[in-house]
């Protein structure tokens, strides 16, 4: 009679799986809560203590760490010496193990538990059994994911000795235990405020395969830190599957609207950087103002709203070719209107960052890791460095421009008026070129730049950027300051009667 050991914290599918094994003539061994769940469901099961002939101890910390378990898992069935050794000690082979681990990651993510509570969720016996069984996959079937119960039963029912399946299941075990250990190590580092430990593991779960990467011919997949977290938490309400570039642009769109919180805001993003960003009195107002910044570039864009999208806004958006739209919620009428565009991906929900999440950038041979991008929304410590003070309306637009420019690729310049961008210069090699481009784009869209404000993500290295602003009639500038030529830049602003504010903080985005 083949033997299966079942010990799971996640009971999803457990009873049906156990019943299937019992029906096929398997003997079931189990521990604590798993054994109780099976008995309550009327499934015959033996307690692990009957196998080990040793009681559980230390509040359950020691129950499966025993030669009777690991000998039964690790013995090679084709080795006479192995089989004689376990027989000599009265150890029976164990042919299948189904274990999923204590919910360490979920517990560590909670704010209402103590470090001691988190430590109790570090599984010791579970990973040990999984690793033993996976090492001996030629003879032992090991299951770490309840989603695999069905295909394992199907293979057993067909009496098919599916070595390839057992090898795949073993691979999943080592990937899972590696990720589990990485999460534990990272948590310990966070307890001592060390977010950059000596060794950093990045455990990722494949969310889905993608049709291709940035270009056809490049294979690609979407991996996540946690299931149902971040962008993966968004619910797709319509349209075809998301592409590699869609996901990149979604991040850019969400990043652009993040600093505006619950304020009504719309960002229109193309190639991960905004081509229009605006606040408004209603979603439709914010959308129209954002679109007016650069309606040509908005073709094929991704749009993010900070507030629910209503019927009227959806009708307006549906008249433009858009790849994706994301918002906390959509009205029924909005979903109907957007659903007429069969290729438009509609995503609902809020994609939040986890606490202590790091930002990674790939370089050949390694990764760069940094804290998540800091987005400045405060202005209490701003310093007016020119003779002329900004007016109240100019100050409001400077605050908007400063929040907006942080989501634009460096070198970045934005022109803004009345809570909306009217010109954006992104990704230029020199700041004066970015300033020129913002003015040029504003002109192409028919905007009058006189009286607008300018935001710069980093300092002006020369006075030529200010001269570019003055030529366009810009009334006020917000920038970090910190250049060795700050005095020259300030002098230029004074000469042109431009109010200038230093924030003291930079917002590069590469």
HELIX and SHEET records of a PDB file:
HELIX    1   1 UNK A   14  UNK A   23  1                                  10    
HELIX    2   2 UNK A   32  UNK A   40  1                                   9    
HELIX    3   3 UNK A   48  UNK A   52  1                                   5    
HELIX    4   4 UNK A   67  UNK A   74  1                                   8    
HELIX    5   5 UNK A   80  UNK A   88  1                                   9    
HELIX    6   6 UNK A  104  UNK A  108  1                                   5    
HELIX    7   7 UNK A  115  UNK A  120  1                                   6    
HELIX    8   8 UNK A  125  UNK A  135  1                                  11    
HELIX    9   9 UNK A  146  UNK A  148  5                                   3    
HELIX   10  10 UNK A  149  UNK A  157  1                                   9    
HELIX   11  11 UNK A  163  UNK A  191  1                                  29    
HELIX   12  12 UNK A  230  UNK A  233  5                                   4    
HELIX   13  13 UNK A  244  UNK A  258  1                                  15    
HELIX   14  14 UNK A  283  UNK A  293  1                                  11    
HELIX   15  15 UNK A  311  UNK A  318  1                                   8    
HELIX   16  16 UNK A  332  UNK A  339  1                                   8    
HELIX   17  17 UNK A  392  UNK A  405  1                                  14    
HELIX   18  18 UNK A  431  UNK A  444  1                                  14    
HELIX   19  19 UNK A  464  UNK A  471  1                                   8    
HELIX   20  20 UNK A  486  UNK A  495  1                                  10    
SHEET    1   A 5 UNK A  46  UNK A  47  0                                        
SHEET    2   A 5 UNK A  27  UNK A  30  1                                        
SHEET    3   A 5 UNK A   3  UNK A   8  1                                        
SHEET    4   A 5 UNK A  96  UNK A 100  1                                        
SHEET    5   A 5 UNK A 141  UNK A 143  1                                        
SHEET    1   B 2 UNK A 205  UNK A 210  0                                        
SHEET    2   B 2 UNK A 220  UNK A 224 -1                                        
SHEET    1   C 6 UNK A 235  UNK A 238  0                                        
SHEET    2   C 6 UNK A 345  UNK A 348 -1                                        
SHEET    3   C 6 UNK A 322  UNK A 327  1                                        
SHEET    4   C 6 UNK A 301  UNK A 305  1                                        
SHEET    5   C 6 UNK A 265  UNK A 270 -1                                        
SHEET    6   C 6 UNK A 273  UNK A 279 -1                                        
SHEET    1   D 2 UNK A 358  UNK A 363  0                                        
SHEET    2   D 2 UNK A 366  UNK A 371 -1                                        
SHEET    1   E 6 UNK A 383  UNK A 384  0                                        
SHEET    2   E 6 UNK A 499  UNK A 502 -1                                        
SHEET    3   E 6 UNK A 476  UNK A 479  1                                        
SHEET    4   E 6 UNK A 453  UNK A 456  1                                        
SHEET    5   E 6 UNK A 413  UNK A 417 -1                                        
SHEET    6   E 6 UNK A 420  UNK A 425 -1                                        
END                                                                             
